[in-house]
Amino acid sequence: MTSSRGSGALSLLLGAAGLALVAAGYLIWSAERASGPAQASGGSPGPSPTAGVKEAVRAPWTPGAPRSVVIPELGVRTRVVPVKAPGGTLVPPADPTVLGWWSAGARPGDATGSALITGHTVHTGGGALDDLESLERGDVVRVRTRQGSMRYSVRSVRVYDKGSVAAHAEELFSQEVAGRLVLVTCEDWDGARYLSNVVVIARPARENA
């Protein structure tokens, strides 16, 4: 499958509003591409899974859109919905058991680009990606679409503070790399906010299942 989407690297949005969201435990970035900017959040800022969390803006279903993600090592089998970024803000579904796929980026299986899937973390438990940081190199992630299932192998698991994410954003969220899967959520709850973000990068495995 070859991506028909425009190219461009993702970079952190470091404006005043962006910094306020990062302080609340959100990862925010913008995409320099023809389809417009995007920002993303990956954490729940309060004790309730949906307290203070904006609702995602759903995008239409398109061929190749991911329908579910399975992470055997974490016991995760969860639904994925396409989300878009009106006004430059990409928000995962408020339900922390459901993940959001950035519909303006690469699709799973595209030859080029990062297929970006994000979800809220809940420090009290219940989020699909709560334990994302415990994945290890070689662990399997399966992404299911209407066209079939793709098997990815984890290549890296990194926890970045917001300053480090800003420094590495272009490489982490690039839409010009060989096709890959990127999973993002928040980490390091300090009682009021998330201080870091977990970024998992996975490459297509040799055999799909």
C-alpha positions in Angstrom: 0.0 0.0 0.0 1.4 3.4 -1.0 0.5 6.6 0.8 -1.1 9.3 -1.2 -0.8 11.8 1.5 1.6 14.8 1.5 5.0 14.6 3.0 6.3 16.6 5.9 7.8 16.1 9.4 6.0 16.5 12.7 7.3 19.1 15.1 6.2 20.2 18.5 4.0 23.2 18.8 5.7 25.3 21.5 3.4 28.3 21.6 1.9 29.5 24.9 -1.3 27.5 24.5 0.7 24.4 23.6 2.9 24.7 26.6 -0.2 25.0 28.8 -1.4 21.7 27.4 1.9 20.1 27.9 1.9 21.2 31.5 -1.4 19.4 31.9 0.1 16.2 30.6 -0.6 16.4 26.9 1.7 15.7 24.0 1.2 18.4 21.3 2.7 18.6 17.8 2.0 20.2 14.5 2.3 18.7 11.1 3.9 20.7 8.4 2.0 19.3 5.5 -0.5 20.4 2.8 -3.4 19.0 4.8 -2.8 21.4 7.6 -1.4 21.4 11.2 -2.1 18.8 13.8 -1.6 18.6 17.6 -2.2 15.6 19.7 -2.8 14.8 23.4 -2.1 11.5 25.1 -3.0 11.8 28.8 -5.9 12.2 31.1 -5.1 15.3 33.4 -7.4 14.3 36.3 -8.3 11.3 38.5 -11.3 10.6 36.3 -10.6 9.0 32.9 -12.5 11.7 31.1 -12.3 14.6 33.6 -11.3 17.8 31.7 -10.6 15.9 28.5 -11.9 17.2 25.2 -13.8 14.9 23.0 -12.1 13.8 19.8 -13.3 15.1 16.4 -14.0 12.0 14.4 -12.9 11.6 10.8 -14.7 9.6 8.1 -13.7 6.0 7.7 -11.5 5.5 4.7 -10.0 2.3 3.1 -7.0 1.2 5.1 -8.0 2.9 8.3 -7.1 0.9 11.4 -10.1 -0.7 13.2 -8.3 -2.3 16.2 -5.0 -2.7 17.8 -3.8 -5.9 19.6 -0.8 -5.9 21.9 -0.4 -9.4 23.3 2.3 -8.6 25.8 0.0 -6.0 27.5 -3.2 -8.0 27.1 -4.6 -5.2 25.0 -7.2 -5.7 22.3 -8.9 -2.3 21.7 -10.9 -0.4 19.1 -9.3 2.4 17.0 -11.3 5.2 15.4 -10.1 7.9 12.9 -9.7 11.3 14.3 -8.9 14.6 12.6 -7.4 17.9 13.8 -9.7 20.9 13.1 -8.0 24.1 14.1 -4.7 22.3 14.6 -5.7 20.2 17.6 -5.7 16.4 17.5 -7.4 14.8 20.5 -7.7 11.0 21.2 -11.2 9.6 22.1 -12.2 10.6 25.6 -12.8 6.9 26.4 -9.3 5.7 27.4 -10.1 2.2 26.2 -10.4 3.5 22.6 -7.5 4.8 20.5 -7.4 7.4 17.9 -5.6 7.2 14.5 -4.5 10.5 12.9 -6.4 10.3 9.6 -4.2 12.9 7.9 -1.0 10.8 8.4 0.1 7.5 7.0 -2.1 4.4 7.1 -0.9 1.1 8.5 0.8 -0.7 5.6 1.7 2.5 3.7 5.2 2.3 2.2 6.1 5.7 3.6 5.3 7.6 6.8 4.4 7.1 10.4 1.0 5.7 11.1 0.3 7.6 14.3 -2.1 6.1 17.0 -2.6 7.7 20.3 -4.7 7.3 23.4 -5.2 8.7 26.9 -3.4 7.3 29.9 -5.2 7.0 33.2 -2.9 7.0 36.3 -5.6 5.1 38.3 -5.8 2.4 35.6 -8.2 1.5 32.8 -6.5 3.1 29.8 -5.5 0.8 26.9 -2.0 2.3 26.8 -1.4 2.6 30.5 1.5 0.2 30.4 2.9 1.1 27.0 6.3 1.9 28.5 6.7 -1.8 29.5 6.9 -3.0 25.9 10.3 -4.3 24.8 12.1 -4.6 21.5 10.7 -7.5 19.5 7.2 -7.4 21.1 4.4 -7.7 18.6 1.7 -5.2 17.8 -1.1 -6.2 15.4 -3.2 -3.6 13.6 -6.4 -4.8 12.0 -8.2 -3.0 9.1 -11.0 -4.0 6.8 -8.4 -5.2 4.3 -6.7 -7.6 6.8 -4.2 -7.6 9.7 -0.7 -6.3 9.8 2.0 -7.5 12.3 4.5 -5.0 13.6 7.6 -5.6 15.7 8.6 -3.1 18.3 11.9 -1.5 17.5 12.2 1.1 20.2 10.4 2.2 23.4 11.4 5.6 24.8 10.2 7.9 27.5 10.8 11.5 26.8 10.2 14.6 28.9 8.5 17.3 27.0 11.8 19.1 26.2 13.3 15.9 24.8 10.2 15.3 22.7 10.5 18.7 21.2 14.1 18.1 20.3 13.4 14.7 18.6 9.9 15.4 17.2 11.0 15.6 13.6 12.5 12.1 13.6 9.8 10.6 15.9 6.8 11.7 13.8 8.3 11.9 10.3 6.1 11.3 7.4 9.1 10.7 5.1 10.5 7.6 6.7 9.8 4.0 5.6 6.4 2.9 6.7 6.1 2.3 10.4 3.7 2.4 13.4 4.1 5.0 16.1 2.2 4.7 19.4 2.1 7.6 21.8 0.7 8.2 25.3 1.6 10.0 28.5 3.8 8.9 31.4 5.1 10.0 34.8 2.0 11.3 36.7 3.2 13.6 39.5 -0.2 14.0 41.2 -1.3 16.9 39.0 0.0 16.3 35.5 2.0 14.0 33.3 5.6 15.0 32.9 6.7 12.7 30.0 5.5 10.9 26.9 6.0 7.3 25.9 6.8 6.8 22.2 6.9 3.3 20.7 8.1 2.8 17.2 7.3 -0.5 15.5 8.3 -1.7 12.0 6.4 -4.1 9.8 7.3 -7.7 10.6 8.3 -10.1 7.9 5.1 -12.0 8.1 1.6 -10.5 8.6 -1.0 -12.5 10.5 
